[in-house]
Structures are given as structure tokens and as C-alpha cells.
């Protein structure tokens, strides 16, 4: 996984690019009718039910826009919220509040939706040893905040990107000439380039699993699109030779049944690519 310093850098780049995209050469709607000396106060209002996420991100946005803005946080990341709850108050320059408003809302609405869905999946897995993972099926340019939201919801992060873990999937295996050849070439590549990256290998059937477990040093086997019975067989075959992860079309109806097959992890792209934003708004107050 990426370091905290790398992650923090990603967050700052997201904020800088989003403000550039939204503000351009100025928020002319606000500049046209609000004096530069005007000060105000606004509340972040919840109009939905779920898990709030993105509060700490919002603090970074407000800081980036105007370090003099004062924030009073009432509800922290990861807490349950209901319609009518106030998450935070922000006060200071009216122009600064308006400049930050849309980025704060867009990010928090999406992050809260992801955290809410993740928390639901985590709840479905209670009583099992299985943990839920996200994937790289994220919105281009804002992966860091979406994976942050998964963590807030109680899930775990898979690899961040292509550079921080080796993951040999079906296309890699086919282009390399088979499972064994893909693994051999990967190990040679890591050694030649003096890289220490964990290796995950996808298996499409039990035969491929038998090939994978002939190799030492495999971090995890991705048991992809298996039925329940074959998943149980796969877990038994792998034993303690590698970690186990199920994936492929698993939803809230099937999630627990796959967990009960004994896999350590279940990865779900739906955590980040199939969510409906939590309804939030920023309202000026007297």
C-alpha cells in the first residue's frame, strides 16, 4: 500500500485540481454581489440517513481555500447521521465559504455514500472472519477520497494503484502464456528490478489454483467468479499456502454465503462504482 505521505499528497492534488476546475479565474457569481469584506456563517446540513464521511477532507478544503476560516465540527467521520443533523459550522469570509462549498459537498456526498454502503457490507459479514475490500474501480482522479471513505465505513483497502502491488489477472495470464509462466516472469522481474511487491494471482478454475500453489511467495489467490461449492474446494486446496479472496459479481445477497465458504477477503467494486450520493447541503445562517 502507499505511504501516508503519498496519500496526503494525493489528497492535496485532488483539492488543488478540483478548485482549479471549479473556480478558474474567479467565482464571479459571488464576486459580483458580495463585498470582499463580508463575513458569514454556514452549517453543513444532513438531508438523508447514513454514515458521514469526508469531514476531515472538508477541513483540508477549507484550509486550502482560506486558512482563516473557523470550523466547528459536531459530527465526526464514521458516525451515523439522520435527516436534520448538522455536521459542522464554518464561519469567516463569505467569499471563501462559497468558493469551497461545491467541492466540500460533492466530495462529502460521495464519500458518505461509499462509507454507508461499506458499513452495510461490513454488517452483513458480522460473525464471520471475512473482511471486505475495495478495488481500483474508482472515479478517475479521486481514488484517494473514495478509498478513504471505504476505510471510514469499516472496510479495508486493496492495492491503491498499479504500482504498489502485483496483481496477475486473466489478461496478464493469457498474454504471458499461462499461470505458471506469468508467475515465473513476475518473480524474475521483481528480482531484476529490486522491487519488493506482494503478488496476488487470479484463478479462474480449480486447475489454475493447483498451478498457483506450486509457487512460494504468493500473497493471495483471487478466487474469481467461482460458485459456492468450488469456492470451498479452492479454500481447502490453498490452505495456509496463501491468503484467499473471492470476487466477481458478489452482491449483498450473496456476500455472506461466500464468506461462509471460508475466504479471508471479499473484494467488491460496487463499494465505489455503484452508490447514490448522500443528500447534504451547506446553508447560510444568521
N, C-alpha and C positions, 0 to 999 in steps of 0.2 A: 504494500500500500504506500501511497505517497506520504511524505512527512507533513507535520503540522505547518512548517514554514511554507512548503509548496502549496498546501491547501489554502493558507491565509493569502498567498499571492494570487491564487485563482479567484478568491472572493473579491479582492481589490480590483482585479481586472474586470470581473463581471460588473461591478459597480461603476467603474470608470467608463466602460463601453456602453452601459445602459443609460447613463446620464448623457454621454455624447450623443447617443441615438435619439434621446427624448428631448433634450434641451437645445442642441445645436448652438446657434449664435444668441439664444436667449429665449426665455419664457415670455413671449411678447403679450400673451393674454394677461398675465399678471403685471408685467411692467407697464402696460397701457393704462391700468386703472388703480394700481395700488402704490402709494408712495414708498420710496426705498426705506424710509424711517419707520414704517408701520410695523407694529408688533402684534402678535396674536397667539391664540392657544387653540389646539385641536385635540380631539380624542379619537383613538382608533377603536371603532365600534364593531362588535361581532353581530352578524345577522344570520347566523347559522349555528349548527351544533357539530362539535368535533374536537380534534386535538390541535391546539395552536402551535404553529411553528414559524420561525423567521423573525422572532422578536430580536434576537441578538444580531441577525442580519440587518434589521431595520436600524438598530443603533449604529451600525457601521455606515449605513447610507446617510443617516442624519449627520453623523460626524464628518463624512466626506463632503457633504453639501455645505455645512456650516457648523464648525466646532462650537459655536456659542449657543446653539440650540440646547434647551434643557429638556430632559426626558424623565418622566416618572413612570416606571414600569409597575403595573398592578398584577399582571398575569405572565408567568414565565413560559418559555418554550417547553412543550411536552405536557402542559396542563390541559384538562378538559375545559371546553368553553361552551356556553349556551347563548342563544339569542338574547341580545341586550347587554352582554358583558362588555366592559371597557378594558382593553388590553393595556393601553398606555395613554399618557398625555404628552404632547410635545408643545413647547412654548418658545417664543423668540421671534425672529424676523418672519413676517408673514410671507415674504417672497421666497425665503428659504424653505419654509414648510411646504409651500405649493410646488416648489421645484422637486422636492423629494417625494411628494405624495404618491405619484403613479408608480414609481419603482418600488416603494415600500409595499403598496397594496398588491401590485402584480406578483411580487415575489412571495409575500406572506400568504396570499390566497392559494397559490400553487403549492407552496411548501406545506401549508396546513392540510391541504387535500391529500398530499402524499403521506404525511405523518398520520393522518386519520385512517387511511387505508392500511398502512403498515401496522398500526396498532390493532386494527381489526384482525389482520392475518396472525399477528403475534398471539392475540387472544384465542384464535381458533387452534393454535398449536399448544396451548397450555396443557400440561400433563404429559407432554412428550419431551424428548431430548432434542428435537429438531429446531433449527433456527432458520429464520427467513433472511434471504439475501436479495439485494437489488441486482441490476445488470447494467450494461452500457446502453440500454435502450432509453436514453435520456434526451431531453431537448438540447440540440446543439447550442453551445455557448454558455449554458447554465447548469452543466452537470454537477458542479460542486455544490450548489444550493439544493439540488434535488437529492443528492446522496446525503447531504447534511440532514434533510428532512426525514429520510429513512431512518437515520440514527435517532433522531428525536422521537420518532414513532416506535422505537424499540427494536428495529431491525438491525441487520449488520450489512456493511458494505462489502461488495465483491471487489475485484480489481477496479481501480479508478479509470484506467485507460489502457491503451495497447502497450505502453512502455513499462508498467510496473508489475506485470505478471505474464507468464507464458500460458496461453490457453489454446490448445490444439483442437480445433473443431472439425466438423465434417469436411469442409473445403480444404483446410490445411492437410488433412489426412489423405484426401483424394489426390490433391496436387503433388503431395510428397511421395505417393506411391504405396500408401498403406500405413497402418498404425505403427508398426514396428519401425519402419523407415522414418516416419515423422519424429518419433521419439529419439531415435539414434541421432538423427541430424540436429535435433534441438539440443541434445546434450553436448554434441561436438561444437555447436555454435556458442553455447554458454561458456564452455571451457576456453575456446579460442578468443572470445571477447572479454574474458574475465568478468562475467556477469553472474550474480547470484540471485536468480529469479525463481520463484515457485512455479511448478509445472502442473497444470490441470489438463487432463485429456478427456475428450468426449468419446463416449461409446454408444454405438447405435444398436448393438445387439450383444448377446452374451459371449459370442465368439470374440468380439473385439475386446471385451473385458478380460477374457483369458489371455489375450495378447498383451494388454496393458500391464497386468500384474506380474508379468515376467520381468519387468524392469524395476529396479530400486529407484528411490528418489522421486517418485510421483507423489505430489502433494495431495491431489484429489482426483477422483474419477467422476466425470459428469455423466450420469445415467440419464440419457436423453430420450424422451418420448417412449419410455417403457410402460407396459401395463403393470398393475399391482403385483401380479404373480412373478413376473420376470424381474421386477424391482427387488423383491425379496430374495430371489435367487442371486441377483447381482450383489446385493449387500453381503450375503453369505460367502460368495466367491471372493470378494475383495477382503473381507475380514479386517485385520489390522494392517494390511499392506499399504493402504492409502485411505484418505478421507472419502466420504461419499456425498454426492449432491444430485438431487433429482431436478429436472427441468423439462420444459416443453408442454405448453398448453395447460399447466396446472392452475386451477382457479379455486375460489373459496369453497366450492362444492367438493372438490377432490383433494384439497390441500392436506387435510388431516389423515385421509386414507394413505397418502404417500408417506406422511410422517410415520404412520404406524407400520410401514414396511421396514423401518429401521434406519433410514437415511439421516445423516447428520445435518444436512442443509437442504433447503429447497430454494431455488432462485426463481424470481418472478419479475418479468419485465413489466407486468401490469401495475406494479407499485408506482412506476413513474410515467408510463405511457398511456394509462387508462384511468385518469382521475378527473373529477369535476371540482373546480375551484371552490373553496370555502368562501362564502359571501362575507366580505369585510368592507368597511368604509372609513374614511377619515373625515370627520365633521368638525367644522369651526365651532367654537363655543365662546360665550361671553366671558 
